Amino acid sequence: MGADVVVYSATKFISGHNDVLAGLVVVKDEELGKQVYFLQNSVGAVLGPQDCWLVIRGLKTLGVRMDRQLENARTISEWLSRQAGVRRVYYPGLPSDPGYNLLREQARGSGAMVSFEVADRRIAEEVLRKVKLISFAESLGGVETLITFPAFQAHADMDPAERERMGINDRLLRLSVGIEDAGDLLDDLGQALNEGDASI
């Protein structure tokens, strides 16, 4: 897409198992690659052998993991959009999302991150307390589905007014969707939202 340098977090989806901290730098041509290599060699910003092995292991399953995570995220986002207790779903794979058309031009998938807003903070806290299969934990890109409360975790240090302006309120929950059975995930979300049967 014309970028000279792309920086990836290999900690997340590329490694995919929440057991390594790593980053990747990809460059567009050999000359730029030589410059990056010089910096790595002189500064020493490289991974150890075990971390390299973990990233390579993750790369071997990246395609199949992403296929499953994207399908699960689409299924969950569509299901959440139909729930009475959910006010809004944020997922670029939904045709109603403002970024849907742009994403279709620039990507082959829609990602595995789904955020949704419930009616009030009490419901959000209840969901976090009641999920069983989904873990209330802060990370993303792994094989297991995690749920977070961004206003009180990842964005807790932001000014409250700025958080609210950006839509990171006390009703917003974020899912990093994993590779579990989609029906099991919907059942868990359904019982946590008190929606009863959550069949696909």
C-alpha positions in Angstrom: 0.0 0.0 0.0 3.0 2.3 -0.5 4.5 2.2 3.0 8.3 2.4 3.4 8.3 0.8 6.8 5.6 -1.3 8.6 5.9 -2.2 12.3 4.0 -5.2 13.7 3.4 -6.4 17.2 4.4 -10.0 17.0 3.3 -10.3 20.6 -0.3 -10.5 19.6 -1.8 -12.4 16.6 1.5 -13.4 14.9 2.7 -15.3 18.0 -0.9 -16.0 19.0 -0.4 -17.7 22.4 0.3 -14.9 24.9 3.7 -16.2 25.7 6.2 -13.9 24.0 7.0 -10.2 23.6 8.2 -9.3 20.1 8.0 -6.9 17.3 8.7 -7.0 13.6 9.9 -4.3 11.2 9.2 -4.9 7.5 10.8 -2.6 4.9 10.0 -2.0 1.2 13.5 -2.4 -0.2 17.0 -3.9 0.4 18.7 -0.5 1.1 16.2 0.3 3.8 16.6 -3.2 5.1 20.4 -2.7 5.4 19.8 0.5 7.5 17.5 -1.3 9.9 19.9 -4.2 10.2 22.8 -1.8 11.0 20.7 -0.3 13.8 19.7 -3.7 15.2 23.3 -4.9 15.1 24.7 -1.8 16.8 22.0 -1.3 19.4 21.3 -5.0 20.0 17.5 -4.8 19.7 17.0 -8.4 18.8 15.0 -11.4 20.2 16.6 -14.3 22.0 16.5 -17.8 20.4 13.5 -19.0 22.5 11.4 -16.0 21.6 12.3 -16.4 17.9 11.2 -20.0 18.1 7.9 -19.0 19.7 7.2 -16.4 16.9 8.1 -19.0 14.2 5.7 -21.5 15.9 3.0 -18.9 15.8 3.6 -18.1 12.2 3.0 -21.7 11.3 -0.6 -21.6 12.5 -1.4 -17.9 11.8 -3.5 -18.5 8.7 -5.8 -21.1 10.3 -6.1 -19.2 13.6 -7.0 -16.0 11.8 -9.6 -17.8 9.6 -11.3 -19.1 12.8 -11.0 -15.9 14.8 -12.4 -13.8 12.0 -15.3 -16.1 11.5 -16.0 -16.2 15.2 -15.7 -12.4 15.5 -18.2 -11.9 12.6 -20.7 -14.4 14.2 -20.4 -12.7 17.6 -20.7 -9.2 16.2 -23.8 -10.1 14.3 -25.3 -11.8 17.3 -24.5 -8.9 19.6 -26.2 -6.5 17.1 -29.5 -8.4 17.7 -29.4 -8.3 21.5 -31.8 -6.0 23.4 -29.2 -5.3 26.1 -26.6 -4.1 23.6 -26.8 -0.5 22.5 -24.0 -0.5 19.9 -21.5 -2.9 18.3 -18.1 -1.7 17.0 -16.8 -4.1 14.3 -15.6 -3.1 10.9 -16.9 -6.3 9.4 -20.5 -5.2 9.9 -22.0 -3.4 6.9 -23.4 -0.8 9.3 -19.8 0.2 10.5 -18.6 3.5 9.1 -15.3 2.0 8.1 -16.8 -1.1 6.3 -16.2 0.1 2.7 -12.7 1.4 3.4 -11.8 -1.9 5.1 -13.0 -3.8 2.0 -10.6 -1.8 -0.2 -7.6 -2.3 2.1 -7.9 -5.7 3.8 -9.0 -9.3 3.2 -10.6 -9.7 6.7 -12.2 -7.7 9.4 -10.1 -8.6 12.4 -10.9 -10.4 15.6 -11.6 -7.4 17.9 -15.2 -6.6 18.8 -16.3 -3.9 21.1 -19.8 -3.4 22.3 -21.7 -0.9 24.5 -24.4 -2.0 26.9 -27.1 0.1 28.5 -25.3 0.9 31.8 -22.2 0.2 33.9 -24.1 -2.3 36.1 -24.7 -4.5 33.1 -21.1 -4.3 32.0 -19.9 -5.3 35.4 -22.4 -8.2 35.5 -21.2 -9.5 32.2 -17.6 -9.5 33.4 -18.6 -11.3 36.6 -20.7 -13.9 34.9 -18.6 -15.0 31.8 -17.2 -18.5 32.3 -15.5 -19.6 29.1 -14.4 -16.1 28.2 -11.7 -14.8 30.5 -11.8 -11.3 32.0 -8.2 -10.5 31.1 -6.3 -7.7 29.3 -4.5 -8.8 26.1 -5.4 -9.6 22.5 -4.6 -11.8 19.6 -4.3 -15.2 21.4 -6.2 -18.4 20.8 -8.5 -17.8 23.8 -11.3 -15.3 23.9 -10.7 -12.4 26.4 -13.0 -9.6 27.5 -11.8 -6.3 29.0 -13.3 -3.1 30.4 -11.2 -0.5 28.6 -12.3 2.6 30.7 -10.9 0.8 33.8 -8.0 -1.1 32.3 -6.2 -0.1 29.1 -7.4 3.5 29.2 -7.7 4.1 32.9 -5.0 6.7 32.9 -6.7 8.9 30.4 -8.6 12.0 31.4 -12.2 10.9 32.0 -13.6 13.6 29.8 -11.3 12.7 27.0 -12.1 9.0 27.4 -15.8 9.8 27.2 -15.3 12.0 24.1 -13.6 9.1 22.4 -16.4 6.8 23.2 -14.5 4.8 25.9 -17.2 5.0 28.5 -18.2 2.9 31.5 -20.6 0.8 29.3 -18.0 -0.3 26.7 -16.6 -3.8 26.7 -13.9 -5.2 24.3 -13.6 -8.8 23.1 -10.5 -10.3 21.7 -12.1 -13.3 19.9 -10.3 -16.6 20.0 -10.6 -20.0 18.3 -13.2 -21.6 20.6 -16.4 -23.0 19.2 -18.6 -20.1 18.2 -21.7 -21.6 19.8 -19.9 -22.0 23.1 -18.9 -18.4 23.0 -22.4 -17.2 22.2 -23.8 -19.4 25.0 -21.4 -17.8 27.4 -22.2 -14.3 26.3 -25.9 -15.1 26.3 -26.0 -16.3 29.9 -23.8 -13.3 31.0 -26.2 -10.9 29.3 -29.2 -12.8 30.6 -30.5 -13.4 27.1 -31.3 -17.1 27.5 -30.6 -19.3 24.5 -27.7 -17.9 22.3 -27.9 -20.4 19.5 -26.3 -19.2 16.2 
